Amino acid sequence: MTPRQRYEQSERRRSVIVAAVSLAAVGAVLAWLVPMAPGWEAVKRSFFNWPILVKTFPTLLKAFMLDVMIFAWSLPLIIVLALVIALCRNVRSAALFPLRVFGAFYTDIFRGVPTILLVYLIGFGIPGLGLPRPWNSPYLWGTVALVLTYSAYVAEVLRSGIESVHASQRSAAHSLGLSEADTMRYVVLPQAIRRQIPAMMNFVIALQKDVALLSFIGPVELLRQANVYKSLMANFTPYVGAAIIFLCVTIPATRYTDHLLAKQRAQRS
């Protein structure tokens, strides 16, 4: 090991120790100050009731499986639709200009409407047409609302990735005889998607949380189940249990996103 490597290793070790001590000190101060608040005992009974948490947690975890299912079938649809919209916005042929207008119109509309409002409009509006089962299912139309909203955001991420690929890459592909479609498929898209994976991971994390918005139109998923228990037991602890479940999923995903960003920065430096 070179002196430089030993110095960097000692600095990293020192930083870890300082960070751990600082975190422990802040935690100790909070643990000392919070219980001193006048209403702490009431808050503890209402939000941190251990027996209620133990009793409701298995059912909350079971309800969370519905969140996972909705997320699992929404994500592929979002990626496919977002890629189509991004390609529409990136067309360069004058004959295909209507596709570019459609892509811009789509992203403007579905990025401009709040997700919860779109869930209400589609989740209540489409079944209100009197469609037969299963076409009036809130699972179906709630998924459609999420797909429409998130595909608009992800399409912009993909479009920025496509535009970040230098024009010389296209020119080189054309000089080799590749068509415009093959250039996009084999040269531009692989680079664009690889560059934008960390940004898209943030939308994956957000989607996992926003699946809970579908509880407002009927599906008994995690948030709705927590709300049912809150009403039955007159206690907010089930909400804390739901938050714990979401954190157990989103924190590892967030750390993985940070890892991808750090890896990308290291590759560029």
Protein Blocks (a to p, Z undefined) as FASTA:
>chain_A
ZZklmmmmmmmmmmmmmmmmmmmmmmmmmmmmmmmpmklmmmmmmmmcfklmmmmmmmmm
mmmmmmmmmmmmmmmmmmmmmmmmmmmmmpcbfklmmmmmmmmmmmmmmmmpcfklmmmm
mmmmmmmnopacfklcfklmmmmmmmmmmmmmmmmmmmmmmmmpcfklmmmmmmnopafk
lmmmmmmmmmmmmmmmmmmmmmmmmmmmmmmmmmmnopacfklmmmmmmmmnopaklmmm
mmmmmmmmmmmmmmmmmmmmmmmmmmmZZ
